[in-house]
């Protein structure tokens, strides 16, 4: 049978449609298929993360999911993020295959990625491996990308987590941000850009520079430690 999606509408009513006719807008307009519940013996840390991409809170069910969510929020190519986006179903009503992905990402060019977050030590579990393989097959047949994510370079993750503290644009004066953008076009190091900004009258330039790194207006090698001697360039 054709794979299909079940979506939870804003009014909590359900909606089912064939996967092959589903659009990104159908998914982004829906609520999370499920939300987390807290209890004293739970093994995962779940919560709400305020996303600068969506301007709203996005749920996560584990710290590993939060890490992938941070990477998506920091990616200037991502323009939409949905958590627990839909229930994927295939097969007869008596014994269908079911799966809820962790994230649905919409890219600037309009293409989409469905993300499943799993710890690396769980990927060899036959049941999990079979579910992820099936979900990946039907998702890619739809034309969406399928991703299984188990983590990334710890230093990259630490840098992104740090920069997330500077993601709220309303905390920065727009004129100072424009001045910083102009200063970054000259290139150099973070310390050098800060020096030019101070000379231009910006009293506290470091948070603004870090904000521009978060937004993608400025680029640096986040696989290396960030510091005053880090090379920084304007985004092309």
Phi, psi and omega in degrees: 000155179293136176295149182218162180247143166246128181244149175257115183287168181302327179273012179074005173283156180266154176218131179240138178210153178299142181301323186290347177251356181292143178244160178303321180297330176297320183285314184291338179277351183268165174272163173305138181298324176219156175241161184281156174236143182256139174209163191296328185259014183295148185264347182242152175263112180250166180175194180243134178242129177280119184263129175286341178287314184266341186070023183210175179276143177236135182277155171218151185252356179201166177294328178293320175296321178299321179299314179294325178296319177299317180297320178295318182293330181276351184274114182294346178278345181268127181243356178209138180224126174233136177257147181045057197287328183194167171259119178268129184228141173210139177114181182292157181297330183288327181210068182280157170274138183225147177198139175247112176293167181273319182218151172237118184248133176253126182268161183302325180280357178102346178281164189230153177231131175257122188249131170247123181259121179219136174301146183302326182285356177261348188290338179274354176295123186303320182293316179294316180299319180294319180295315180294322178295315178297312181299318179298322181294314183286328179292315180291328176296330177290333184107000173269152176280146178243130183230134170249120187241131182235006180135176179211186179304126184301323181290319175302315181295320179296319179294317180295318179298320178295313182294335179300336177292350182243025187275345186276105189294332184289352178278354186241135179294130186299323180293322178290325176297316178298320178297319179294320178299319179293321181294325182289333180297339178279351178074193180107209181254168176302316179298320179294318177297318179298321178297318179294324179291319177299320179295337179270000177101006177275113188288323185230081189280336188304310180301326180292317178298318179293326175297318180291328173295321179295314185288344183091000176291336175236153182234144173209163178281102183278002173273359178241157179300140178274138178194183182298334182267007178289131177289135182228139180226161175282145177294142179271000000 
